[in-house]
Amino acid sequence: MSSPSRVKKRCLILDLTNGVGVNEAGIDVIMDLVDQLHGLRMIMRATSSRLWATRLQR
């Protein structure tokens, strides 16, 4: 059974290839960028949480 995130990735890949016409090399680049964005989002959330925790301690 696939996880929801894997299903979403598969749907995105299908949309990009069939709907937009992105080739395999383009899919690789796009998926790498999507992974980077998710990583940056996690870093931003952690940073924001630390900033708020610091602010609340004052």
KEKE-3310 file (N, C-alpha, C; in steps of 0.2 Angstrom, whole numbers, plus 5000, padded with zeros to 4 digits):
npx = (5004:5003:5009:5000:5008:5016:5007:5002:5014:5015:5003:5006:5017:5011:5002:5012:5019:5008:4999:5006:5017:5030:5047:5056:5069:5066:5056:5064:5071:5061:5055:5066:5068:5055:5057:5067:5060:5051:5060:5066:5054:5052:5063:5061:5049:5054:5063:5055:5047:5057:5061:5048:5047:5058:5055:5043:5049:5054)
npy = (4994:5011:5026:5042:5053:5047:5044:5056:5061:5053:5057:5070:5068:5061:5072:5081:5075:5070:5080:5093:5090:5087:5080:5065:5069:5082:5079:5073:5084:5093:5085:5084:5098:5100:5091:5098:5110:5105:5101:5114:5120:5112:5116:5130:5130:5124:5134:5145:5140:5140:5153:5159:5152:5157:5171:5170:5167:5179)
npz = (5000:4996:5003:5007:5003:4993:4984:4980:4974:4963:4956:4953:4945:4934:4930:4926:4916:4907:4906:4905:4897:4901:4900:4905:4911:4914:4924:4934:4938:4943:4953:4962:4965:4972:4983:4989:4992:5002:5012:5015:5020:5032:5039:5040:5048:5060:5064:5065:5076:5086:5087:5091:5104:5110:5111:5119:5131:5136)
capx = (5000:5006:5007:4997:5013:5018:5001:5002:5020:5013:4998:5010:5021:5007:5000:5017:5020:5003:4996:5011:5022:5037:5050:5059:5074:5062:5053:5069:5073:5056:5055:5072:5066:5050:5060:5071:5055:5049:5065:5066:5048:5053:5068:5057:5044:5058:5066:5050:5046:5062:5060:5043:5049:5063:5051:5039:5053:5056)
capy = (5000:5017:5032:5047:5057:5044:5044:5063:5062:5050:5061:5076:5066:5060:5078:5085:5071:5070:5087:5098:5087:5087:5074:5062:5073:5088:5077:5072:5091:5096:5082:5086:5104:5099:5088:5104:5114:5102:5102:5121:5121:5110:5121:5136:5128:5123:5140:5149:5138:5142:5160:5160:5150:5162:5177:5169:5167:5186)
capz = (5000:4996:5008:5004:5000:4987:4979:4978:4970:4957:4953:4951:4939:4929:4928:4923:4909:4902:4905:4903:4892:4904:4899:4911:4914:4918:4930:4939:4941:4946:4959:4966:4968:4977:4989:4992:4995:5008:5017:5017:5024:5038:5042:5042:5054:5066:5065:5068:5083:5091:5088:5096:5110:5113:5112:5124:5137:5138)
cpx = (5004:5004:5004:5002:5016:5013:5001:5008:5018:5008:5002:5014:5017:5004:5005:5019:5014:5000:5000:5016:5029:5040:5053:5064:5071:5059:5058:5071:5068:5055:5060:5070:5060:5052:5064:5066:5053:5054:5066:5060:5049:5058:5065:5053:5048:5061:5061:5048:5051:5062:5054:5044:5054:5059:5046:5043:5055:5051)
cpy = (5006:5022:5037:5052:5054:5044:5051:5064:5059:5054:5067:5074:5065:5067:5082:5081:5072:5076:5092:5096:5087:5080:5071:5066:5079:5085:5076:5079:5094:5092:5083:5093:5104:5096:5094:5108:5111:5102:5109:5122:5118:5114:5127:5135:5128:5130:5145:5147:5140:5149:5162:5158:5155:5169:5176:5169:5174:5189)
cpz = (5000:5001:5004:5000:4993:4982:4976:4973:4963:4953:4950:4945:4933:4926:4924:4916:4904:4901:4903:4898:4895:4903:4905:4914:4917:4924:4936:4942:4945:4953:4964:4969:4973:4983:4993:4996:5002:5014:5020:5022:5031:5042:5045:5048:5060:5068:5068:5075:5088:5092:5093:5103:5114:5115:5118:5131:5140:5142)
residu = (MET:SER:SER:PRO:SER:ARG:VAL:LYS:LYS:ARG:CYS:LEU:ILE:LEU:ASP:LEU:THR:ASN:GLY:VAL:GLY:VAL:ASN:GLU:ALA:GLY:ILE:ASP:VAL:ILE:MET:ASP:LEU:VAL:ASP:GLN:LEU:HIS:GLY:LEU:ARG:MET:ILE:MET:ARG:ALA:THR:SER:SER:ARG:LEU:TRP:ALA:THR:ARG:LEU:GLN:ARG)
# end
